[in-house]
């Protein structure tokens, strides 16, 4: 079984103290234990990972077309 590795790059995002305090109050009693996790979940909801999903048959058709065009061997 292969494990899917997720790659994350972290950055610092500055929020006003008032916003952080409101988030902390809002996440009390939820599964979120940190503001960072809550904010990350919101961002990922807004911008989900988008990967094209093709059937094996569709993938083969695409590969054939790319070979004909000379992009792959």
C-alpha positions in Angstrom: 0.0 0.0 0.0 1.5 3.3 -1.0 1.1 6.4 1.2 0.1 9.7 -0.3 2.5 12.4 0.8 1.1 15.8 1.1 3.4 18.7 0.6 2.9 21.9 2.5 4.8 25.1 2.4 4.3 27.3 5.4 4.2 31.1 5.5 3.4 33.6 8.2 0.1 35.3 7.9 -0.5 38.3 10.2 -4.0 38.8 11.5 -5.3 41.5 13.8 -5.3 40.4 17.5 -9.1 40.9 17.6 -9.6 38.4 14.8 -7.4 35.9 16.4 -9.3 36.3 19.7 -12.6 35.8 17.9 -11.3 32.7 16.2 -10.1 31.3 19.5 -13.5 31.9 21.1 -15.3 30.4 18.1 -13.2 27.2 18.1 -13.6 26.5 21.8 -15.3 23.1 22.2 -14.6 22.1 18.6 -12.1 19.7 17.1 -9.8 22.6 16.4 -7.1 23.2 19.0 -5.2 25.9 17.2 -6.1 29.0 15.2 -3.6 27.9 12.5 -5.5 24.6 11.9 -8.8 26.4 11.7 -7.5 29.0 9.2 -5.8 26.4 7.1 -9.1 24.4 6.9 -10.9 27.5 5.7 -8.4 28.3 3.1 -8.4 24.7 1.8 -12.2 24.8 1.6 -12.0 27.9 -0.5 -9.1 26.6 -2.7 -9.3 22.8 -2.7 -6.6 20.8 -4.4 -7.7 20.3 -8.0 -6.3 17.3 -9.8 -7.8 16.1 -13.0 -9.4 12.6 -12.6 -9.2 10.4 -15.6 -10.2 6.8 -16.2 -7.5 4.6 -17.4 -9.1 4.6 -20.9 -9.1 8.4 -21.0 -5.5 8.5 -19.8 -4.4 6.2 -22.6 -6.3 8.4 -25.2 -4.5 11.4 -23.9 -1.1 9.6 -24.0 -1.7 8.5 -27.6 -2.5 12.1 -28.6 0.6 13.4 -26.9 2.7 10.8 -28.6 1.3 11.7 -32.0 2.1 15.4 -31.3 5.7 14.4 -30.3 5.4 15.5 -26.7 6.1 12.0 -25.2 7.7 8.9 -26.6 
